[in-house]
Amino acid sequence: MVKLRKELPDLLPKTSKLNNREIELNRMLTGQDIIFFSDDWGRYPSTTQHIAKILSKHNRILWIGSLGLRKPQLNFKDFLRVVEKLKKIFNRPEKSLLHERVFFSNPLIIPFHDNAILRKLNNFIINYVVKSRIKKLNFQKPILFTSSPVVADLIGNLNERISVYLCLDDYTLFKGAFNSLLELENKILAKADVVFSVSDSLLKSRVPKSGRNYFLPQGVDLNHFHYVNNLVKPKDSFKSSVIGFFGLISNWVDIDLIIKCAKTYPQYSFLIIGKAEQNIDKLIQLPNLEYLGEIPYKELPAYAKIFDVGLIPFKVNDLTIAVNPIKLIEYFALGIPVLSTNLPEVKKFRDLVLVANSDEEFVKFLPLAVGDNKIDRNELRISKAKDYSWDSIAEHVSQKVDCLIKE
């Protein structure tokens, strides 16, 4: 296979489907001070970051990162993560390069949330840092968004106008997750004014005491994924159809399933993009597969644009049943067919996606997915992606929050 050069730059329920007509009826939050407790900004393009970027156009944002959701291990990878976090803590940017209204803070906390004493110490540190930033920035009655359960004890103590919990995964099932996460998440559900969940599974299992519980679709940056330049190396450099995957290769990605596909169809070229968090030695040894590793998000569409099929080869278990993969809508925005394992949130788009009920069916469906790469079908996928822009998602969240503020 010709090697790429890395240096080159059923539908959703009507109640949760977003389209342009509905957006006209929605209202974007404006002129608010908003605090986000979430992941490390810029490390991976998360749902929370996408929403925050949209809201930052009309509001001031204080982003609190480096909170941690899993226990650190004694290995080189986690050592590098500690170094990365320390750099963020001691080299704190005052503002984002994206907008002048985004401010950052990464409190120096001890990532052992199962210890009650250390958890109290962490809460004290976060509380002190956030209140200091609120005072310095002159934030008035902020809106509090959190996707991290570890700040449960802080809700209600920051003079916030309202509190919003973004439930993006079942964190309790993550490998190495803290034992206290379930207790902390239950505290958030008891305190939060409103909860947004990305899957029906989470919508049913994470019900807040307030009763305000809404579905949160995953979105896509349409300009980023649809309007991209082609690679310097053209698609015809490959011998045949390109079967692709991009994203974090964590333990829920079925490496063996990808291997089965590559071995069954040696005539296809497989292109895998993303950071590996599991052993992929057997994968990268395949003659018709190329592994590019992690590439910058801004360059990702230029590579993914050559996919003939996008794969979602997730293992089906309690964790992934609650997952709503962002890459599904991103594949749609690229205008390519999608082949997925049997994930509930993917099945909502079954008219545009091939969903396999078993490994054997997944392998069998791959040529069908290749054959589904037709102009009219791909235009339908692009049209569907337009219904789920991040602007639409942020608009959806804004409407619910704005109504709550007025109440």
Secondary structure, 3 states (H helix, E strand, C coil): CCCCCCCCCCCCCCCCCCCHHHHCCCCCCCCCEEEEECCCCCCCCCHHHHHHHHHCCCCEEEEECCCCCECCCCCHHHHHHHHHHHHHHHCCCCCCCCCCCEEEECCCCCCCCCCHHHHHHHHHHHHHHHHHHHHHHCCCCCEEEECCHHHHHHCCCCCCCEEEEEECCCHHHCCCECCCHHHHHHHHHHHCCEEEECCHHHHHHCCCCCCCEEECCCCECHHHHHCCCCCCCCHHHCCCCEEEEECCECCCECHHHHHHHHHHCCCCEEEEECCECCCCHHHHCCCCEEEEECCCHHHHHHHHCCCCEEEECECCCHHHHCCCCHHHHHHHHHCCCEEEECCHHHHCCCCCEEEECCHHHHHHHHHHHHHCCCHHHHHHHHHHHHCCEHHHHHHHHHHHHHHHHHC
